[in-house]
Every structure is written in C-alpha cells, then in structure tokens.
Amino acid sequence: MAGDCLKIGIVGAGFIVKASHVPAIAQSEKCVIKGFFDIKKELADESKKLYLRQLKKHKNPLLETAIAETKSYDSLESLIDDVDIINIATPPKYHLENLRAAVDAGKHVICEKPLERNWWAVNAYSDTFQAIRDKKVKFVLHTQAIWNPLVQAGRNLLENGIVGDIDRIRILQQGKDPKHTVALPALWDKFNSGGGSLTDIGPHPYSVMQYWLGGKYKPVNVKANLLSATIPVRTIGGKPGTKVTVEDDAHVTITWRDDAGHELCGDLEATWNKRDWANGSRCGGPSIMNYEARGSKGVLTFPYALFNLSRPIGLGAGYVFRGEDGSRSALKFKIPPPGIEDASFFDEFMDVINGNTRARNDLEFAEDMLKVFGAAYLSRKRGFVDVTLDEFMTYANDIAKDFPKPDDQIVAVIRDLFVDF
C-alpha cells in the first residue's frame, strides 16, 4: 500500500457500508480499503466494485493501489492479518465476536452503532475491552452526525453562550425511510439488535446531545416517557401481519451531571414512524430531525429549513435563536457537501491512530450509551420511573448471575427487559 496510508478491512458489506462507509473512505488519502468480508460473498464483491467506482469519481490517487490490492476475503481471519484497522459493520449481534477477533490481533477498531445489543456484553467480556482501555488499540463508534459542520456550528454557538446557561436539550431523529426499515426484519428482532428504534436511531441524537454539552456532562439517570409499538402489527420483511415486539417510537429523558454537580435534562426521541415529543406536540418542520437547546437567554433550534434538500443533515442552512426578550434571529451557514460528515469521521480516526488527536466517540462514550438505553428499557418495565445507570447495572448483574455462559447472560438480560412488551 502507498506510503503511510492505513489499511482498512471492512466486516459486513450491507446497506450502511454502501451508503456511508465506502463513499466516505473513497474521499480519503489517509486510508484505503484493503478488503471486504461478508458471509454473503456477493455483497463483498459489490462493495469492492462500488469502492473502485467511488475512488475514480473522486480522482483519488489511491485508485491504482486499490485496483491492484483491494479484494474480497473468504474469512475474517485472513482479512485481519492484512490490515491495520477492522471496520465492523455487521448487525449488532455480531459486533462483539468481530471486535474480539480484531482486538486479540492488535488491530484498531471502527464499530457501527451501537457497540453491542446490551451493556452486559461489555461487562461479560471485560478482558477484550481492557485492551482498548489500556490504549493498546484505538477504538471509535460510528455516529457521524457530530462531524457535520452544521452540527459543529451549533456546538460552537452554545460554547460561546448564545443561550446562556443550558438547562434543557431536546433532540429528535426519525428514520430516514420507513420503507427501508420495514424491509429489514433483523432491525425488529430484539435478540439481533438489542431493541427497536432506540438502539437503531437513538445513537444519533444521543451523540449530538453529548457533543453539544461539550463532553463535560455524564448521563446519570434515565426516564422512559414512551417506548411503544405504535403500529403493533405490520408488514415486516414482506410478511404481513407480523407482531411488533420492540418499540418503533421512543421518548426518553436523560439527566446529565457535570463534575461540579450541576444537572440538566436531555429529551431524546428516536422513531421509525412519527415526529412529536412525548406530550404529543409536534416538533420541527419537514426535516426528519430537530435539535433544540434551551437556556437562560433563549432557545436555539436546528434545522432552519431554507431549502428542502433530500439529505437529512443538509436539510437546513442554519439555526434560529429566539431570545427571552422576544427577539428572533436566523444564523445562516454554508450548506456542507453531501457526505462530509462521514468523510471527516474517517479522516479524523486516522489522525487518532497516528497520535495527532483523541477519539471523540471512544469506548467510554459507547459504553455509557448502552447503559442509558438499558436503563430506558428498565424504566419502561418498571412503569416509566426514573432509573439510575447504577441501578440498571445492578439489575443486569442480578439477571445474568443465573446463567453460566456470557452469551446466554446477554440474551437473558434482553429477554427480561422485553418480557412484557
């Protein structure tokens, strides 16, 4: 491979790889895809062809290298041997086994969200994650929104005090295409994904919420306001009359606390169906997302829809600020090019590996996210009460201790959380 260019091996070659990972990496001159592995080899072959087309489209100087060396692999082990980084893009059920293989071989890891189906997996296989904690290998979780310049602009506005002292953040994210969601039965299988819309869509609003708070706050308490199958029977994977056994609409309030003990609330909605807050009020305009930060000086809202573009991140051109004094102002920014958030994500992780910066979505971030989601499901089970992250971890331990094998423990925790769904 050319020069100091880092070699990536992609495990799993489905929708997200074709739509997000491959087009982004094809724009980078810091890394190159050495190969693809998927249990369906035809998917790996398709992704390889797409990668070469994208390199050509972007006139990337790594094209000739990729033509000569990028290939589809017949096994995970052979792929791992040839690369510096393993990019895990399989369903969540298989994240852990791929991550363990990569870490055991001393490879850096990019992992699609969420890290696993449930927090207990991190506890059950703590030896694997210890290598990441000890910084023997680098790790990042892929939630790309916070690499978008418009989202970064929002954080800058908040850091500069536009809303004053923040007391509440509300973030909604809707699945981009409901037809795509119902075409994938694995998303609706709690033992495959760990839950429903919260585990699938929730990582995006969670990551923006944490990012907008400047990484200075930690989640400590969770209350589920609504976790519901709003359409209890529907066509999934082409099968009509399928009973829905996970949530397709999630409304969760997270209490965040900083080192000084100051607390604020974050309202998160992750939905495959509709845009509204837990009280039923409509939120946002035509966008599938709505970001809002409230503070002592007023309210900052994104996106400000000047153009009705097709890409969700590029829908708005800026923000609207409404002051406590009744004033209103629009803060306009240049619409970033499509896919810039993914391209920036991969480039930045190459800098992390080279020691030039630190990972934003690190293991602590990924683990806290799983604790928050687990506490939300426990809150629903207990009647929509407040649940601390420590309470959830104790609960998971009490369930898991009756099962000798770690994989059975993970399944047992998930089954118990959804037993009455």
LOKEPA-297852 format. One record per residue (C-alpha): x, y, z; residue in three letters. Coordinates in nm, 4 decimals. Each point is the difference from the previous one (the first is absolute). Last residue first. Example, Ala and Ser with C-alpha at 12.3 -4.5 7.8 and 13.67 -1.06 7.14 Angstrom:
! residues 2
         px         py         pz   resn
     1.3670    -0.1060     0.7140    SER
    -0.1370    -0.3440     0.0660    ALA
! end
This chain:
! residues 421
         px         py         pz   resn
    -4.3607    -0.5912     2.5748    PHE
    -0.0313    -0.1997     0.3214    ASP
     0.3258    -0.1965    -0.0211    VAL
     0.1876     0.2808    -0.1770    PHE
     0.2560     0.0828     0.2687    LEU
     0.0119    -0.3643     0.1087    ASP
     0.0783    -0.1275    -0.3481    ARG
     0.2791     0.2556    -0.0463    ILE
     0.1642    -0.0921     0.3302    VAL
    -0.0320    -0.3723    -0.0753    ALA
     0.1524     0.0405    -0.3481    VAL
     0.3095     0.1671     0.1434    ILE
     0.0294    -0.2660     0.2722    GLN
    -0.0312    -0.2815    -0.2540    ASP
     0.2951     0.1453    -0.1929    ASP
     0.2001     0.0276     0.3230    PRO
    -0.0552    -0.3660     0.0958    LYS
    -0.0832    -0.0975     0.3588    PRO
    -0.3528     0.1439     0.0236    PHE
    -0.1631     0.0857     0.3353    ASP
     0.2416     0.2880     0.0584    LYS
    -0.1276     0.1804    -0.3103    ALA
    -0.3304     0.1211     0.1439    ILE
     0.1461     0.1417     0.3230    ASP
     0.2907     0.1542    -0.1918    ASN
    -0.2370     0.1732    -0.2406    ALA
    -0.1953     0.1480     0.2913    TYR
     0.3170     0.1283     0.1659    THR
     0.1037     0.1626    -0.3284    MET
    -0.3444     0.1563    -0.0366    PHE
     0.0072     0.1400     0.3511    GLU
     0.3442     0.1504    -0.0635    ASP
    -0.1323     0.1700    -0.3145    LEU
    -0.2724     0.1562     0.2104    THR
    -0.3618    -0.0827    -0.0698    VAL
    -0.2851     0.2525     0.0184    ASP
    -0.3439    -0.1548    -0.0401    VAL
    -0.1873    -0.0972    -0.3151    PHE
    -0.1865    -0.2948     0.1534    GLY
     0.2818    -0.2322     0.1018    ARG
     0.0283    -0.1568    -0.3449    LYS
     0.0175     0.3422    -0.1642    ARG
     0.2782     0.1120     0.2342    SER
     0.1854    -0.3256    -0.0670    LEU
    -0.0085     0.0738    -0.3732    TYR
     0.1328     0.3500     0.0641    ALA
     0.2701    -0.1315     0.2354    ALA
     0.1212    -0.2324    -0.2757    GLY
     0.0110     0.2885    -0.2476    PHE
     0.1966     0.2179     0.2400    VAL
     0.2411    -0.2821     0.0892    LYS
     0.0577    -0.0706    -0.3705    LEU
     0.0803     0.3672    -0.0626    MET
     0.2385     0.0058     0.2944    ASP
     0.1926    -0.2886    -0.1584    GLU
     0.0380     0.1733    -0.3369    ALA
     0.1175     0.3279     0.1589    PHE
     0.2443    -0.1830     0.2263    GLU
     0.1273    -0.1964    -0.2996    LEU
     0.0770     0.3136    -0.2025    ASP
    -0.2285     0.2139    -0.2137    ASN
     0.2322     0.3011     0.0073    ARG
     0.3294    -0.1732    -0.0648    ALA
     0.3064     0.2042     0.0882    ARG
     0.2233     0.1976    -0.2354    THR
     0.3324    -0.0254    -0.1880    ASN
     0.0998    -0.3412     0.1332    GLY
     0.0169    -0.1741    -0.3383    ASN
    -0.2988    -0.2149     0.0966    ILE
    -0.2000     0.3087     0.0945    VAL
     0.0977     0.1706    -0.3277    ASP
    -0.1368    -0.3008    -0.1905    MET
    -0.3116     0.0383     0.2110    PHE
    -0.0330     0.3602    -0.1173    GLU
     0.0090    -0.0978    -0.3659    ASP
    -0.2727    -0.2580     0.0544    PHE
    -0.2354     0.2412     0.1763    PHE
     0.0683     0.2868    -0.2406    SER
    -0.1067    -0.2152    -0.2950    ALA
    -0.3123    -0.1076     0.1861    ASP
    -0.1038     0.3553     0.0892    GLU
     0.0810     0.1317    -0.3481    ILE
    -0.2497    -0.2385    -0.1598    GLY
    -0.1770     0.2640    -0.2050    PRO
     0.1874     0.3318    -0.0161    PRO
    -0.0611     0.2421     0.2851    PRO
    -0.2768     0.2619    -0.0187    ILE
     0.1657     0.3323     0.0773    LYS
    -0.1215     0.1383     0.3287    PHE
    -0.2826     0.2326     0.0981    LYS
    -0.0914     0.1138     0.3488    LEU
    -0.3586     0.1238    -0.0030    ALA
    -0.1097     0.2424     0.2725    SER
    -0.3056     0.0429     0.2191    ARG
    -0.0554     0.2404     0.2879    SER
    -0.2719    -0.0629     0.2583    GLY
     0.2078     0.1109     0.3011    ASP
     0.0690    -0.3612     0.0955    GLU
     0.1748    -0.0301    -0.3352    GLY
    -0.0986    -0.2211    -0.2903    ARG
     0.2991    -0.1281    -0.1946    PHE
    -0.0553    -0.1679    -0.3364    VAL
     0.2714    -0.2163    -0.1472    TYR
     0.1641    -0.0745    -0.3321    GLY
    -0.0280    -0.1052    -0.3607    ALA
    -0.2285    -0.2929     0.0650    GLY
    -0.0548    -0.3259    -0.1820    LEU
     0.3667    -0.0909    -0.0375    GLY
     0.0066    -0.2501     0.2864    ILE
    -0.3221    -0.1597    -0.1276    PRO
     0.1050    -0.0299    -0.3661    ARG
    -0.2889     0.0704    -0.2389    SER
     0.0133     0.3797     0.0008    LEU
    -0.2949     0.2200     0.0941    ASN
     0.1853     0.3297     0.0186    PHE
    -0.0221     0.2766     0.2585    LEU
    -0.0901    -0.2449     0.2730    ALA
     0.1470     0.1276     0.3240    TYR
     0.1187    -0.3282     0.1396    PRO
     0.0632     0.0518     0.2872    PHE
    -0.1376     0.1997     0.2938    THR
     0.1658     0.2240     0.2608    LEU
    -0.2194     0.1143     0.2900    VAL
     0.0409     0.2968     0.2319    GLY
     0.2293     0.1843     0.2408    LYS
    -0.0168    -0.2288     0.3069    SER
     0.0200    -0.3119    -0.2110    GLY
    -0.1775    -0.2303    -0.2403    ARG
     0.1703    -0.2100    -0.2674    ALA
    -0.1991    -0.1496    -0.2881    GLU
     0.0831    -0.2490    -0.2729    TYR
    -0.2707    -0.1310    -0.2347    ASN
     0.0421    -0.2816    -0.2453    MET
    -0.1956    -0.1556    -0.2853    ILE
    -0.0313     0.3477    -0.1492    SER
    -0.3336     0.1295    -0.1320    PRO
    -0.0550     0.2220     0.3032    GLY
     0.0970    -0.0664     0.3587    GLY
    -0.2004    -0.1323     0.2901    CYS
    -0.3676    -0.0803     0.0322    ARG
    -0.1438    -0.0278     0.3484    SER
    -0.0951    -0.3469     0.1205    GLY
     0.1316     0.0414     0.3546    ASN
     0.2871    -0.2361    -0.0845    ALA
     0.1183     0.2274    -0.2790    TRP
    -0.1064    -0.0450    -0.3591    ASP
     0.1365    -0.1265    -0.3297    ARG
    -0.1421    -0.3310    -0.1195    LYS
     0.0884    -0.3516    -0.1088    ASN
     0.3431    -0.1546     0.0453    TRP
     0.0671     0.2101     0.3064    THR
     0.2775     0.1086     0.2299    ALA
    -0.0995     0.2798     0.2338    GLU
     0.2411     0.1360     0.2580    LEU
    -0.0718     0.2574     0.2694    ASP
     0.3138     0.1135     0.1827    GLY
    -0.0236     0.1389     0.3498    CYS
     0.2491     0.2016     0.2015    LEU
     0.2074    -0.0574     0.3126    GLU
     0.2782     0.1956     0.1696    HIS
     0.2056    -0.2191     0.2336    GLY
     0.3314     0.1804    -0.0571    ALA
     0.1331    -0.2905    -0.2041    ASP
    -0.2939     0.0252    -0.2416    ASP
    -0.3336    -0.1817     0.0173    ARG
    -0.2394    -0.1117    -0.2770    TRP
    -0.3542    -0.1228     0.0613    THR
    -0.1350    -0.1844    -0.3040    ILE
    -0.3643     0.0172    -0.1078    THR
    -0.1144    -0.2687    -0.2444    VAL
    -0.2647    -0.0070    -0.2715    HIS
     0.0153    -0.3081    -0.2233    ALA
    -0.2206    -0.0911    -0.2972    ASP
     0.0281    -0.3273    -0.1926    ASP
     0.0370    -0.1972     0.3209    GLU
     0.0664    -0.3729    -0.0103    VAL
    -0.2255    -0.3065    -0.0280    THR
    -0.1925     0.0943    -0.3161    VAL
    -0.2381    -0.2758    -0.1074    LYS
     0.0311    -0.0765    -0.3714    THR
    -0.3342     0.0052    -0.1833    GLY
     0.1540     0.0390    -0.3439    PRO
     0.3365    -0.1634    -0.0760    LYS
     0.2044     0.1948    -0.2588    GLY
     0.2876     0.0583     0.2410    GLY
    -0.2374     0.1624     0.2431    ILE
    -0.3680     0.0641    -0.0774    THR
    -0.1730     0.1359     0.3100    ARG
    -0.1523    -0.0840     0.3357    VAL
     0.0576     0.2176     0.3064    PRO
     0.0200     0.3324    -0.1884    ILE
     0.0872     0.2381     0.2852    THR
     0.2268    -0.2669     0.1461    ALA
     0.0880     0.2039     0.3055    SER
     0.2748     0.1327     0.2168    LEU
    -0.1390     0.3203     0.1475    LEU
     0.1152     0.2226     0.2863    ASN
     0.3015    -0.2129     0.0845    ALA
     0.1927     0.1539     0.2859    LYS
     0.3786    -0.0113     0.0198    VAL
     0.2550     0.1022     0.2644    ASN
     0.3750     0.0622     0.0147    VAL
     0.1133     0.1051    -0.3479    PRO
     0.3383     0.1766     0.0150    LYS
     0.0568     0.3683    -0.0764    TYR
     0.3080     0.1873    -0.1203    LYS
     0.0126    -0.1625    -0.3441    GLY
    -0.0756     0.3418    -0.1455    GLY
    -0.3702    -0.0178     0.0779    LEU
    -0.0643     0.0236    -0.3734    TRP
     0.2046    -0.3171    -0.0448    TYR
    -0.1981    -0.1992     0.2562    GLN
    -0.3285     0.1058    -0.1586    MET
     0.1345    -0.0591    -0.3497    VAL
     0.1089    -0.3530     0.0947    SER
    -0.3332    -0.0829     0.1623    TYR
    -0.1923     0.1357    -0.2990    PRO
     0.1945    -0.2357    -0.2309    HIS
     0.0263    -0.3033     0.2306    PRO
    -0.3824    -0.0082     0.0311    GLY
    -0.0695    -0.1065    -0.3587    ILE
     0.0654    -0.3760     0.0225    ASP
     0.0162    -0.0586     0.3766    THR
    -0.2996     0.2223     0.0717    LEU
    -0.1888    -0.1074    -0.3124    SER
    -0.0177    -0.3615     0.1136    GLY
     0.1874    -0.1982     0.2611    GLY
     0.3179    -0.2010     0.0480    GLY
     0.0614    -0.0239    -0.3755    SER
     0.0043    -0.3740    -0.0720    ASN
    -0.1702    -0.1290     0.3131    PHE
    -0.2472     0.2877    -0.0177    LYS
    -0.1040    -0.0961    -0.3539    ASP
    -0.1628     0.2967    -0.1792    TRP
     0.3234     0.1152    -0.1640    LEU
     0.0586    -0.3567    -0.1225    ALA
    -0.3251     0.0179    -0.1991    PRO
     0.1473     0.2525    -0.2469    LEU
    -0.2597     0.1116    -0.2561    ALA
    -0.1926     0.1794     0.2745    VAL
     0.2902     0.2406     0.0452    THR
     0.0539     0.0755    -0.3690    HIS
    -0.3682     0.0816    -0.0456    LYS
     0.0173     0.2277     0.3061    PRO
     0.2706     0.2096    -0.1755    ASP
     0.2113     0.2507     0.1909    LYS
    -0.0722    -0.1396     0.3446    GLY
    -0.0974     0.2879     0.2247    GLN
     0.2328     0.1876     0.2301    GLN
    -0.1100     0.2358     0.2754    LEU
     0.2175     0.2029     0.2320    ILE
    -0.1033     0.2080     0.2986    ARG
     0.2596     0.1692     0.2205    ILE
    -0.0868     0.1578     0.3334    ARG
     0.1520     0.2318     0.2623    ASP
     0.2793     0.1670    -0.1928    ILE
     0.1469     0.3109     0.1648    ASP
     0.0009     0.2758    -0.2603    GLY
    -0.1755    -0.0803    -0.3278    VAL
     0.2674     0.1579    -0.2237    ILE
     0.2778    -0.0755     0.2473    GLY
     0.3029    -0.0429    -0.2273    ASN
     0.0030    -0.3707     0.0835    GLU
    -0.3601    -0.0198    -0.1207    LEU
     0.0805     0.1679    -0.3310    LEU
     0.3047    -0.2239    -0.0469    ASN
    -0.2113    -0.3113     0.0629    ARG
    -0.2480     0.1138    -0.2597    GLY
     0.2761     0.0632    -0.2524    ALA
     0.1201    -0.3575     0.0541    GLN
    -0.3475    -0.1208    -0.0944    VAL
     0.0177     0.2106    -0.3168    LEU
     0.3545    -0.1182    -0.0766    PRO
    -0.1046    -0.3694     0.0142    ASN
     0.2396    -0.2085     0.2069    TRP
    -0.2555    -0.0254     0.2813    ILE
    -0.2413    -0.1761    -0.2348    ALA
     0.2303    -0.2980    -0.0690    GLN
    -0.0815    -0.2465     0.2718    THR
     0.2695    -0.2628    -0.0603    HIS
     0.1529    -0.1163     0.3275    LEU
     0.3763     0.0441     0.0331    VAL
     0.2769    -0.2240     0.1331    PHE
     0.3793     0.0175     0.0182    LYS
     0.2142    -0.2985     0.1019    VAL
     0.2387    -0.0513     0.2910    LYS
    -0.1668     0.2985     0.1649    LYS
    -0.0372    -0.1800     0.3360    ASP
    -0.3759     0.0601    -0.0259    ARG
     0.0025    -0.1603    -0.3452    ILE
     0.1902    -0.3049     0.1267    ALA
    -0.2410    -0.0108     0.2948    GLN
    -0.2896    -0.0325    -0.2413    PHE
     0.0847    -0.3585    -0.0828    THR
     0.0515    -0.0952     0.3654    ASP
    -0.3355     0.1585     0.0916    SER
    -0.1914    -0.2576    -0.2023    TYR
    -0.2995    -0.0411     0.2298    ALA
     0.0057     0.3665     0.1035    ASN
     0.0010     0.1366    -0.3532    VAL
    -0.2637    -0.2564    -0.1015    ALA
    -0.2136     0.1069     0.2965    TRP
    -0.0461     0.3406    -0.1619    TRP
    -0.2445    -0.1394    -0.2547    ASN
    -0.0175    -0.0697    -0.3717    ARG
     0.3567     0.1017    -0.0693    GLU
     0.2032     0.3124    -0.0842    LEU
    -0.3081     0.1674    -0.1471    PRO
     0.0976     0.1317    -0.2461    LYS
     0.2477    -0.1122    -0.2655    GLU
     0.3444    -0.0850     0.1279    CYS
     0.3408     0.1327    -0.1065    ILE
     0.2758    -0.2070     0.1583    VAL
     0.3795     0.0044     0.0189    HIS
     0.1700    -0.3361    -0.0404    LYS
     0.2050    -0.1810     0.2636    GLY
    -0.1007    -0.3508    -0.1085    ALA
    -0.2010    -0.0549     0.3190    ASP
    -0.1624     0.3393    -0.0655    VAL
    -0.1171    -0.1024    -0.3472    ALA
    -0.1327    -0.3415     0.1035    ALA
    -0.1768     0.1512     0.3006    ARG
    -0.1575     0.2707    -0.2154    LEU
    -0.1305    -0.2560    -0.2466    ASN
    -0.1527    -0.2135     0.2758    GLU
    -0.1464     0.3084     0.1659    LEU
    -0.1582     0.1604    -0.3029    HIS
    -0.1889    -0.3120    -0.1070    TYR
    -0.3358     0.0662     0.1696    LYS
     0.0339     0.3679    -0.0934    PRO
    -0.0514    -0.0742    -0.3732    PRO
     0.3293     0.0153    -0.1925    THR
     0.1885     0.3211    -0.0781    ALA
     0.3245    -0.0580     0.1876    ILE
     0.2937     0.1944    -0.1474    ASN
     0.3205    -0.1862     0.0879    ILE
     0.3111     0.2152    -0.0153    ILE
     0.3651    -0.0741    -0.0787    ASP
    -0.0640    -0.2641    -0.2661    VAL
     0.1276    -0.3249    -0.1532    ASP
    -0.0268    -0.2487     0.2879    ASP
    -0.3515     0.1177     0.0876    ILE
    -0.1230    -0.0837    -0.3504    LEU
     0.1397    -0.3532     0.0199    SER
    -0.1693    -0.0559     0.3351    GLU
    -0.3355     0.1370    -0.1138    LEU
    -0.0158    -0.2570    -0.2777    SER
    -0.0484    -0.0251    -0.3766    ASP
     0.1225     0.3507    -0.0736    TYR
    -0.1157     0.2397    -0.2732    SER
     0.2788     0.2039    -0.1525    LYS
     0.1889     0.3305    -0.0036    THR
     0.3578    -0.0473    -0.1250    GLU
     0.0619     0.1029    -0.3611    ALA
    -0.3120     0.2082    -0.0645    ILE
     0.0382     0.1508     0.3475    ALA
     0.3555     0.1145    -0.0666    THR
    -0.1040     0.1487    -0.3342    GLU
    -0.2898     0.1873     0.1650    LEU
     0.2093     0.1420     0.2857    LEU
     0.0465     0.3272    -0.1910    PRO
    -0.3711     0.0774     0.0584    ASN
    -0.1645     0.1513    -0.3049    LYS
    -0.3203     0.0293     0.2058    HIS
    -0.2053    -0.1930    -0.2551    LYS
     0.2822    -0.2503    -0.0529    LYS
     0.0179    -0.0751     0.3708    LEU
    -0.3798    -0.0331     0.0034    GLN
     0.0026    -0.2500    -0.2857    ARG
     0.2718    -0.2054     0.1732    LEU
    -0.1993    -0.0004     0.3236    TYR
    -0.3215    -0.1038    -0.1765    LEU
     0.1782    -0.2961    -0.1578    LYS
     0.1322    -0.1078     0.3411    LYS
    -0.3443     0.0408     0.1546    SER
    -0.1573    -0.2225    -0.2644    GLU
     0.2639    -0.2706     0.0564    ASP
    -0.0586     0.0105     0.3768    ALA
    -0.3744    -0.0302    -0.0573    LEU
     0.0547    -0.2964    -0.2346    GLU
     0.2022    -0.1676     0.2737    LYS
    -0.3007    -0.0343     0.2267    LYS
     0.1753    -0.0840     0.3260    ILE
     0.1644     0.3390    -0.0464    ASP
     0.3640     0.1001    -0.0144    PHE
     0.1371     0.3047    -0.1782    PHE
     0.3547     0.1008    -0.0814    GLY
     0.2939     0.2356     0.0044    LYS
    -0.2177     0.3099     0.0281    ILE
     0.2314     0.2989    -0.0122    VAL
     0.0915     0.2601     0.2563    CYS
     0.1481     0.3499     0.0248    LYS
    -0.0856     0.1042    -0.3556    GLU
    -0.3686     0.0122     0.0849    SER
    -0.2906     0.0551    -0.2381    GLN
    -0.0516    -0.3729    -0.0668    ALA
    -0.0269    -0.0475     0.3772    ILE
    -0.3203     0.2030     0.0001    ALA
    -0.1695    -0.1685    -0.2968    PRO
     0.0841    -0.3433     0.1490    VAL
    -0.1195     0.0717     0.3529    HIS
    -0.3358     0.1678    -0.0618    SER
    -0.2464    -0.1464    -0.2465    ALA
     0.1902    -0.3124    -0.1036    LYS
     0.1221    -0.0831     0.3497    VAL
    -0.3348     0.0894     0.1583    ILE
    -0.1947    -0.2260    -0.2373    PHE
     0.1981    -0.3204     0.0361    GLY
     0.3664    -0.0916    -0.0268    ALA
     0.0843    -0.1456     0.3395    GLY
     0.3579     0.0016     0.1230    VAL
     0.2036     0.2745    -0.1665    ILE
     0.3794    -0.0195     0.0068    GLY
     0.1809     0.3322     0.0068    ILE
     0.3643     0.0621    -0.0907    LYS
     0.1692     0.3172     0.1194    LEU
     0.1896     0.2102    -0.2537    CYS
     0.3577     0.0562     0.1129    ASP
     0.1392    -0.0295    -0.3513    GLY
    -0.2229    -0.1725    -0.2531    ALA
    -0.1078    -0.3568     0.0687    MET
! end
